[in-house]
Amino acid sequence: MGPGTAFTLGALAFGAAIYGLHRLALRLERKGHIYYLHSQPSGSALGNAALAVQAILEPDRQYVLEERQAERTERRESGDPPDPEEPVDDATIDARTGRDAKPPPSETAR
């Protein structure tokens, strides 16, 4: 096997590995595990996390975090259809359905 053949086989193996990783990333994105090509992360989640850290470090900034949470609660309780851009969590589901996310344990489960 000459050097040209080894290079060609190596290039083909590298290309196949890259394509396999690409397909794996698309599958993980479709399941919601990662952001790759088609979906973008919402900036609000990262921004809210940064605000929570800033509220701990600078207590005078706490009002910004409280105001955002109040706006979110007000939007949920307004009766308008949900914003498709807003991430859905257990609290959102509870506000929409009016029931607890986790039912109380039954008496027979002891």
C-alpha positions as CSV (number, residue, x, y, z in Angstrom):
1,M,0.0,0.0,0.0
2,G,1.5,3.3,-1.1
3,P,1.4,6.6,0.7
4,G,-1.3,7.9,-1.6
5,T,-3.6,5.0,-0.8
6,A,-3.1,5.4,2.9
7,F,-3.8,9.1,2.7
8,T,-7.0,8.4,0.7
9,L,-8.2,5.8,3.2
10,G,-7.5,8.1,6.1
11,A,-9.3,11.0,4.4
12,L,-12.3,8.8,3.8
13,A,-12.3,7.5,7.4
14,F,-12.1,11.1,8.7
15,G,-15.0,12.2,6.4
16,A,-17.1,9.3,7.6
17,A,-16.4,10.1,11.2
18,I,-17.3,13.8,10.7
19,Y,-20.5,12.8,8.9
20,G,-21.4,10.3,11.7
21,L,-20.9,13.1,14.4
22,H,-23.0,15.4,12.3
23,R,-25.9,12.9,12.2
24,L,-25.5,12.2,15.9
25,A,-25.7,15.9,16.7
26,L,-28.9,16.3,14.5
27,R,-30.5,13.4,16.4
28,L,-29.6,14.9,19.8
29,E,-30.9,18.2,18.7
30,R,-34.2,16.7,17.5
31,K,-34.6,15.0,21.0
32,G,-33.9,18.4,22.6
33,H,-30.6,17.5,24.3
34,I,-28.4,20.1,22.4
35,Y,-28.7,23.1,20.2
36,Y,-27.0,22.5,16.8
37,L,-28.3,23.8,13.5
38,H,-32.0,24.3,13.6
39,S,-32.8,25.5,17.1
40,Q,-31.3,28.3,19.1
41,P,-31.1,28.6,22.9
42,S,-33.3,31.2,24.5
43,G,-31.3,34.1,25.9
44,S,-33.8,34.5,28.8
45,A,-32.7,31.3,30.6
46,L,-29.0,32.4,30.7
47,G,-30.0,36.0,31.5
48,N,-32.2,34.9,34.4
49,A,-29.4,32.7,35.8
50,A,-27.0,35.7,35.6
51,L,-29.5,37.9,37.3
52,A,-29.9,35.4,40.1
53,V,-26.1,35.4,40.7
54,Q,-26.0,39.2,40.5
55,A,-28.9,39.4,43.0
56,I,-26.8,37.3,45.4
57,L,-23.7,39.4,44.9
58,E,-25.5,42.8,44.7
59,P,-28.7,42.7,46.8
60,D,-29.7,46.1,45.6
61,R,-30.3,44.5,42.1
62,Q,-32.8,42.1,43.5
63,Y,-35.7,44.2,42.3
64,V,-34.9,43.4,38.6
65,L,-35.2,39.7,39.2
66,E,-38.4,40.1,41.2
67,E,-39.9,42.3,38.4
68,R,-39.1,39.8,35.7
69,Q,-40.7,37.0,37.8
70,A,-43.8,39.2,38.4
71,E,-44.1,40.0,34.6
72,R,-43.9,36.2,33.8
73,T,-46.5,35.4,36.4
74,E,-48.8,38.2,35.1
75,R,-48.4,36.9,31.5
76,R,-49.4,33.4,32.6
77,E,-52.4,34.5,34.6
78,S,-53.7,36.9,31.9
79,G,-55.6,34.2,30.0
80,D,-53.8,35.0,26.8
81,P,-52.5,32.0,24.7
82,P,-48.9,31.1,25.8
83,D,-46.0,32.6,24.0
84,P,-44.3,29.9,21.8
85,E,-40.9,31.4,22.6
86,E,-41.3,31.1,26.4
87,P,-39.8,27.9,27.8
88,V,-42.2,25.6,29.5
89,D,-41.5,24.3,33.0
90,D,-43.6,22.7,35.7
91,A,-44.7,26.1,37.1
92,T,-46.0,27.1,33.7
93,I,-47.9,23.8,33.3
94,D,-49.4,24.2,36.8
95,A,-50.5,27.8,36.0
96,R,-52.2,26.7,32.8
97,T,-53.9,23.6,34.2
98,G,-54.5,24.8,37.7
99,R,-53.3,21.5,39.2
100,D,-50.2,20.4,41.1
101,A,-47.3,19.0,39.1
102,K,-46.6,16.3,41.7
103,P,-49.7,14.8,43.3
104,P,-49.6,14.2,47.0
105,P,-48.5,10.6,48.0
106,S,-51.4,8.3,48.5
107,E,-52.2,6.8,51.8
108,T,-51.6,3.3,50.5
109,A,-48.1,4.1,49.3
110,R,-46.6,3.7,52.8
